[in-house]
């Protein structure tokens, strides 16, 4: 099963409501390898993201503060199956910029 490097989302601003950033297509697997969050503002902004509908049990980051003028680079290995989705939100709307990279594979 060959893996294809892919940018799943972004770079794009994050709102203050949980929004789906990408969904794994039917017949595919997705592996999130890198989550990059940039905060160009003069204040810390909280970041929350999840695999599935936003809830405490499925969050990867839960109100994680991204300091002013800094970035979060989270190198990871989250395997997602068909129809699973990734959601994100910020404590302040349209400040943080989110980019998600990984690999996708066609199953079968």
C-alpha positions, -999 to +999 in steps of 0.1 A: +000+000+000+020+031-012+018+062+009+014+096-007+027+127+010-002+152+014-011+185+029-045+178+046-053+214+056-040+249+054-023+271+060-056+287+071-069+306+100-086+289+130-120+302+143-133+301+178-158+273+171-149+236+164-148+232+126-138+202+105-105+208+088-104+176+068-122+142+064-106+110+053-120+098+020-138+065+015-113+037+009-084+056+023-062+058+054-046+091+065-016+095+088-012+129+104+026+134+107+029+171+115+006+198+130+019+233+127+002+262+144+015+298+141+006+327+164+017+360+150-002+381+175+011+399+206-009+376+230-011+339+238-040+321+222-054+287+232-055+259+206-078+228+207-080+200+182-095+166+180-100+135+159-137+133+157-164+156+170-148+179+195-150+164+231-125+160+259-121+123+252-108+128+216-087+159+219-051+160+209-046+195+224-071+209+249-068+247+254-031+245+248-016+280+249+004+291+219+026+319+231+027+353+214+049+354+182+056+317+183+048+284+167+038+249+178+054+221+157+039+188+167+055+159+149+032+129+154+018+096+140-020+096+141-037+070+119-072+079+107-096+056+088-122+064+062-148+090+073-129+101+104-123+138+106-101+164+123-115+194+140-098+225+155-107+257+173-089+286+189-095+307+220-096+338+198-109+337+163-088+342+132-054+347+149-038+312+147-028+297+114-030+259+111-013+235+087-017+197+088+006+174+068+007+137+065+004+107+043-026+090+027-030+055+014-056+038-007-070+007+010-076-024-010 
